Amino acid sequence: MALALSFLVLGGTVAAQAPDSAAPYPQQLPRFTLHEIVIERNDSLLRIPGPWLRAAARTFPDSLVTRSYVVAASRIPLTPLGQAALESERSQHVMGLYHRAELLEASRRTLEAIREAIPSDSTRARFDAIFRSHGQWVVDLHEAALAWVRSRNPAIHWADAWRTLVAAHWVDPSDSSIAQEAIPRALYGLAVLSETDSAAFSDARAGLWRADSSSAMPVFALLQGYAAARQWYAAALGFFLNQPWIPDGGGRSVRDLVNNEWRHVLASDMAVPVPAIEPHWFGYPQAVPHYGVPPRLFARLVRAENPTGTEWLRRQGQAALLRSLRALPQGDSTLVLLQTSSETLRLTTVSRQARESLNGFLEPQDAIAIDPGYSPLLGLGAVVHEWQHLLFRRCQLERYADGLGRRDTRIVRLPAVEPHLAEGFAEWSAERILDPVVRRWPLIGLGELEKRAGLVQAHSDDQHALGYALVRALAAALPQPGLTTALLLRYADAPAGLLNEPKLRKAWSQYHGASQVEAGSVAPRILMPEVTFTIEDGVPDVESTRILLPPGSDARR
């Protein structure tokens, strides 16, 4: 661990012998214990019951995924990508960097139609402030970057960056016929590099100066525009999520649509909070959920050890303590395994897990990190998809916390979600929620349809594509959508249990005896030792660390 602790096995507990310097802190400092956490396996295994697999193949075959995409593209209208382009150019397409002229025109038509349908003058004014800057349409990150630069220097155009980018080999001279997409593609790549690899960007910047110093300034000005345009991107998605731009019922937002879908699941009239939108340079069209901690689970994870800790938590709140956990020691960077008599567990720490996981860990709030290059009209479907992950996981964790009852749990076991169920549910639920929007403006649904069409081309058992087919088959066998969500929550980590449901056994009886398919390897569970720490000025200081072995396990000496 981080303090070079040596572990002893003491009656089912591996206790950390801390250095002498870790003496107890004064009583007045707030002291907390973060209970030991075991993250159950979230294996990328195909462990779906055979009858369910057969029903999915019959109900929603791979060919239907491609047909749905082609039909949707024809409604926009937009030229659908062929098989080869789906495999090679899909990412560039949804970022507006392939067939850019066609996508820009379709995006402007869609925004014009949305603007015309907005039922409120005040909402339309907010829309115009984002998408019609100075009377000109701004439809994606690239146009927002250029608009930001031109608001400061109207003389700058895309073409001003061409000579430098060619000289520094960031674009190919033969791409002059498609300079409209070649230039922003290169600038986007440089913008990503500037945030993800400072050394490589420093070399690239020097190369641009050496290649053509007289015309390098427009390139650097445009890169400033890309950095600033991230705020525009968050505002664009925030508008669609929060503002009543959908004309139904006098004006509804996507948040309203999500609330309507989840009200029966949450059994509450309280509005579902909109997750924070965090633009993040992934370098490709990616969106991922960062899972916050439900308050009911937080109460089982953290214990205040003195009155000062109780008062600190009352004043500062749950989010402040969760943020402080990021400053806990990361521990040994090498792979550390704990071998018990029954299994092997991988040891890690909260701060290390938060840095290593794409989804973060024990986050202060629900959030969605999304690459700002993802065209907002196409990326809206991805955001709603990730929002379904957040809501599903929150429900699962709250039910887990409630199930602990009044027990004093020293080990918190975070339940897993089978990946095909997780992705399939998010695909199915997001599609249902956005259906009234996509019927009016089909471009908004194209990104997710194109994604599934591309994934199924490469791997028919992809978690999104196969998972979507599985959940569609499940929903077809049940009388109402709410029951589909309820059953997926009940069997999220053990889908084989679905076959115990009489309705499903009857619906899939013709596939009885079909065998499940298993592939992949089993990953070890993850264990984070219990940590007791104090906090001063928001910074935690570890007092002790110990490992509590699962009941019935003994560490091998």
Buried (B, 14 or more C-beta within 10 A) or exposed (E): BBBEBEBBBEEBBBBBEBEEEBEEBEEEBBBBBBBBBBBEBBBEBBBBBBBBBBBBBBBBBBEEBBEBBEEBBEBBEBEBBEEEBBEEBBBBBBBBBBBBEBBBEBBBBBBEEBBEBBBBEEBBEBBEEBBBBEEEBBBBBBBBBBBBBBEEEEEBBBEBBBBBBBBBEBBEEEBEEBBBBBBBBBBBBBBBBBBEEEEEBEEBBEBBBEBBEEBBBBBBBBBBBBBBBBEBBBBBBBBBBBBBBBBBEEBBBBBBBBBEBBBEBBEEEEEBEBBBBBBBBBBBBBBBBBBBBBEBBBEBBBBBBBEBBBEBBEEBEBBBBBBBBBBBBBBBEEEEEBEBEEEEBBBBBBBBBBEEBEBBBBBBBBBBBBBBBBBBBBBBBBBBBBBBBBBBBBBBBBBBBEEBEEEEEEBBBBBBBBBBBBBBBBBBBBBBBBEEBBEBBBBBBBBBBBBBBBBBBEEBBBBBBBBBBBBBBBBBBBEEBBBBBBBBBBBBBEBBEBBEBEEBBEBBEEBEEBEBEEEEEEEBBBBBBBBBBBBEEEEBBBBBBBBBBBEEBEBEE
